[in-house]
Amino acid sequence: MSDDAIRYDAAHIQVLEGLEAVRKRPGMYVGSTGERGLHQLVFEVSGRAVNEVLAGRAGSVDVTLTPDGWVRVDDDGPGVPVEAAGDTRGPGLEALLTRMHAGAEPRGRNAASLGLFGIGPCVTNALSSRLTAEVRREGVRWVQEYARGIALTPPTAAGPATGGGSTIAFLPDPDIFGTAEFSFDVLAERFRELAFLNGDLDISLTEERPPGGFRSERFQYPGGARDFVAFLDARAGAPVHPDVIGFEREDPRIAGTVEVALRWCGSREERVRTFANSRPTPGGGTHAAGFRDGVAAAFNAYARERRLLTAADPDLGVDRIGDGLTAVVSVKLDRPEFLGSTNGVLGGAAVRACVGEAVREHLGRWLKGHPEQAAAVIGRIVQGARRD
């Protein structure tokens, strides 16, 4: 091998600036160049709008898939600050759409995380063949256009505005995503989750594309996790007990809140969904382990006290208690500790202890206050354990 072939020095290092890096390696920023990546473009833009609602600055978010392949995200908040108007209150429109992390999602328990790595709408701008932004702020309507992340025009005042808000519409770049298409159902599932986990959120998804034609769905669930469990239970057969057991507790030891809802149904399938700061945690983590600790402790204590287990019976195991269980476990923390880069597993030893304690205490009170329903659930579990 020649010296030229093996020589490596500073001249061989390629430095990519700003959005150029996103276009060069799109999968690193949105997960893929297929459907998953397309959907992430929507989430990167809609995350800002969702958090405007959760912060109380906006009332609703509307996401529309248009017939010509564009996606439009509207909110009715005060409008993104505009640098050209001399507005310095927070990241301006151009920074939001061109600078990495300038539009990063807010942190803490009161924010919802939709972005993959917290970079913001500039990722969507970089990976779109065209993007248009409209801001309605302080009586003025501002517009700006981009092509593949490059501004075609500066923010331009385009007349008076009625009300406030921001609209970002984008057309994914076919050179990057090829023939991949958006799935209404995939987007709806994520927006529905967010609405269940955040009772103040009002978000709608509308599809105007052929061949399916027009359809629209609005997601708003003031009942929170209880509504989520009822939704998951819809196809799970008759419930063993009619009540959806649920509670929400703030705990300063974890600088956050715990919300749990659960119910047992006739099927033997377990449906337990866990979330941290509105982000799904498919790998579980300390909140999931604490939930199982608490359920097992409450059931075994109650069953022993009421002599529903004999002295010869072992404690009810977590695996047996999960038969037919539908549950949603959601923690919202000021400083969540995730394990791994994808944030799919929650860490933090204190979280396990606090969630376990909260579940044990609340479920224990429910069991004592609803003896007939408690007997039905425990009787089913005990019979199944003895049969196995």
N, C-alpha and C positions, 0 to 999 in steps of 0.2 A: 504494500500500500504506500502511495507516495506521501511526501510530507504535506503537500497541498490538501490531500484528502483528509488527513487527520488533524490538520492545524485548526485550532478554535480559539478565537480571541474576540475582543470587543466588537470588531467589525461584523461578526456573525450574529450579534444580538439585535433582534428586531423589537423596537419600542413602539407600541401601539398607543395612540393618544385618544382619550375620551371614548366617544361612541364608535370610533374605528374598531376598538377592541370587541365591542358587542357584535358588530357585523362580521368580524373575522371569526369569532367563536360563539355563535348564537346559543348553542346548546349549553354553554357554561352559565348563561344568564337566564334562560327561560326553560331549561330542562331538555328540550328537543327541538328539531325542526319539523315535527309532525303535529298532530292534533294537540298533544300536551302543551307544546310551545305556543300554539295559537291561543289556547285558552289562557295561558299565563299572560299573554299580551293584554287580554281583557282585565285580568285581575290586577295587573300593575297599574292600570289607569283607574279602575273602579275603586281600588283601595283608598285612594285619596278622598274620593267622594263619600265612601262609606264612613270614613273617620270624621268627615265634616258633620255628618248626621249624629254620630255617637258623641261628638263634642258639643252638640246642641247648636251648631251654626247653620245647619241645613235641616230640611224636613224629610226629603226623600231623594232617592237615586233611581234613574231610569236608564236601562241598558237596552239598546236596539240593534238587531242584526238586520241590515238593510238589504234590499234586493240586489244591489250592485256590489255586494261583498264587503261593504264598509261596516264598521262597528261604531256606534255613537253612545257616549256615556255623558249623561246630563245630571247635574245637581242644582238645587235651588238655594245654595249657600250665598255668602257675600261676594263670591267671585275671587279667583286667584289674583294676588297683587300683580300689578303691571309696572315693570321698571320704567317704561316710556312715559308713564303718568307721574313719575317721581315717587311711586309707592315703595317704601322700604320696609313695610311690615311683613316680614317673612320672605321666604324664597319667591322670587317673581316668576312670571310665566316662562320667560326664556331660560332661566335657571332650572325650572322644573322639568323642561323638555330637552335640555342639552347637557346638564351637569350631573355626573354620577353622584347619587346620594343626596342631591339638593332637595329631591322630592321624597325622601325616605319616609316611611310610615312612622307616626309617633309611637313612642314606647309606653309601657305601663299598662295597668289593668283596664283602663278605660278605652284602649285602642284595640282594633281588630287587625290581624295580620293577614294580608292576601298576597303580598309580594313574596317571591321565592327567596331572595337574599336581601330584601330591604333597600333596593336601589331606587325604585320609583319609576314614574312614567317615561323617563328618558330612554329606558330600554325599549318600550313600545315604539317610540319615535324612531329610534335607530333601525328597527326591524320592519318599518312600514314604508311602502313605496310613496305614500302620501299621508300627511296628517294635517288636520286643520284644528285650530283652537279658537274658541269664542268665549270671551269673558264679559259678563254683564256686571259692572261694578260702579257704584256711586253715580248712577245715572248715565254712564257712558258704555257703549258696546265696542269692545276691542276684538280684532281678528288677526290671526297670523297663520301662515301656511309653511309647511315643511315638506321636503322630499328626501327620503332616506336619511333623516336626521339633520339635514342642512336647511337652515331657514331660507325661504324664497323671498320673504318680505319681513320687515320689522313689525312689531305689534302696531297696528294702525287703528286709530279711532274711526269707527264706521257709523257714527250717528248715536242718537240717544238710546238708552236701554230702559225697558220696563222691568222692574224687579232686579234681583241679583241672581248670580249663578255662573257656572262654567260648563262648557260643552267641549269635549274632545272627541273628534271623529278620526278614525284611521283605517287605512287599507293595507293589510299585511303584504309584505313584499313577496311576490310569487317566485322571485329568484332564490329566496331562502326557504319558503314553506311549500313550494311546488303546488300540488293539487289538494293538499290537506284542507279540510273543511271544519268549520265550527260545529259543535254539537250543542243544540239547545238543551238537551237533557243533562249533559255534563255541567254546563254553566248553571242551570237551574238547581242542580243538586248542591253546589257550593253556596249559591246565594240563599237557598233555603236553610242550609246549616247556619249561616251567619245570622239570619233572621230569628231562628230558634234560640240561638245563643245570646242574642242581643235584643231584648224585648222592645227597645226604642227604635229599632231599625225598620225602615219602610223602603223596600227595593223592588223594582219590577223588571222583568225581562220580556222583551217583545221580539218576535221573529216575523219578518216581512218577506222572507225568501221563498221562491219556488223550490221544489214542487210541493212542499208541505203547505204552503200558503201561510196566511196570517194566524198567529197564535200568541197569546200573551198570558203571563202569570205574575201575580203580585205576591210578595212574601212579607208577611207581617204577623208576628206571633207574640202577643203580649204575655201569654202564659209561659214563655221561656222553655226550660228543659222539660217541664211537664207536657207541654204541647208536643215536644220532640218525641218523647216516649210514646205518646198516643199515636203519632204519625208512624213510627217504626212498628208499632203493634198492629197496625191496620190489617195486615195479612198474616198475623201470627196465631190466629184462632182465638177462641173465647178466653178472656182473662180469668185467672184463678181467683182474683179479687178485683172488685171494680175500681178501687181507688188507685190513682197514680200517686205514689209516695214521693214527696219532694220537699226540699228545703234549700235555703241559701244562707250562708254564714260568712261573716267577715272575721278574719283571724289575724291580729297584728304580728303573730309569730312568723307568718309567711308573707307579711305585707301584701295581702290580697284576700280574695273571696273564694269560697267553695260553693258550687251549685250542683246538686245531685237530684236526679229523678229516677224512679225505678218501679217496675211492676212485673209480676210473673204471669205467664200465659200458658195455655194448654200444650203447646209444642215443647219439644225438648231442646230446641235450638237456643243458643245464647246469643243475644244481641247487645253487646256493651260497647258504647262509643265514648272515646275520651278525647278531651280537648284542653289545650293550654293557650290562653289569650286568643281564643276563637280559632286557633290553628289545630287541625286534626293531628293526633299523635297515634298513628297506627302501630307504633312499637310500644305503646303504653308508657310505663315509667312509674315514678313514685306516686302520682295521683291515682293511677290504676291499681297499684299494689295496696295503697291505703284504703281504697274503696273495698277491695276484697277482704282485707283484714277486718274492716268495720262490720261488713255484712256477716261474716262468719262469727265474729264475737257476739253480735247482737242475737243472732239466731240460736247459737249454742247456749248462751246464758238464759234466754227465754225458754227454750225447750227443756233445759235441766230444771228450771224453776217450776215449770208447769208439769213436769214428769211426762213430757211427750217423748223423751228418750229414757230408756231403762238404764240401770246401772251398767248393764252389759254392753250397751250400745256405745260405739266410739263417737267422738264429736263429728258433727256434720262437716264434711270437707268442702273446701271452696269449689271444687269441680262439681260436686253434687248440688250445691246451693245454686249454681249457675244454670241448671236445667230450666229452660223456659224463661229465663230472666232477660228482660229488656231494661237497659240502663243508659243514662247519659251522665257523664262525670265531666264537669267543666270547672277549671280553676283559672282565675284571672289574677296575675301577679305583677307587682311593680317591677320585679327583677327576676324573670324566669330563667332557670338554668337548664338549657337543653343539652343533650348528649349527642354529639355528631353534628355535621354541617347541615344536614337536611331538617333539623329541628323536629324529628319524628318521635323522639323519646325524651320525656321530661325527667330531669334530675332534681336534687335537693332533698336531703334526708328529712328535713322538717316537714316537707309537704306530705310525705307518707304518714307521719305520725298525726298531723293535724287533720288530714282527710279521714284517716281511720277513726280517730276520736269522734269527729263530727257525725260520721255515718253510724257508728255504734250507738251514740247517744240518741240521735233522732230516730233511727229505725227501732231502737229499743222502746222508745216512748210510743211509737206507732203500734208496735206489737201489743203492748199492754193496753192501749186504748181501743184496739180493734180485735178482741179475742177470737171472734168467729172467723174473720178474714185471716188472722194469724194462724189459726188451727188448720184452715184449708191449705195454706201455703206449706206449713211445716209438715202436715200430714202427708202431702204429696211427695215432699222431699224425702221424708223418713221411709215411706213405702218404697220409693225408688231405690234408696240406699240398701234396704234390706233385700229387695228383689235381686239387686246386682251382687 
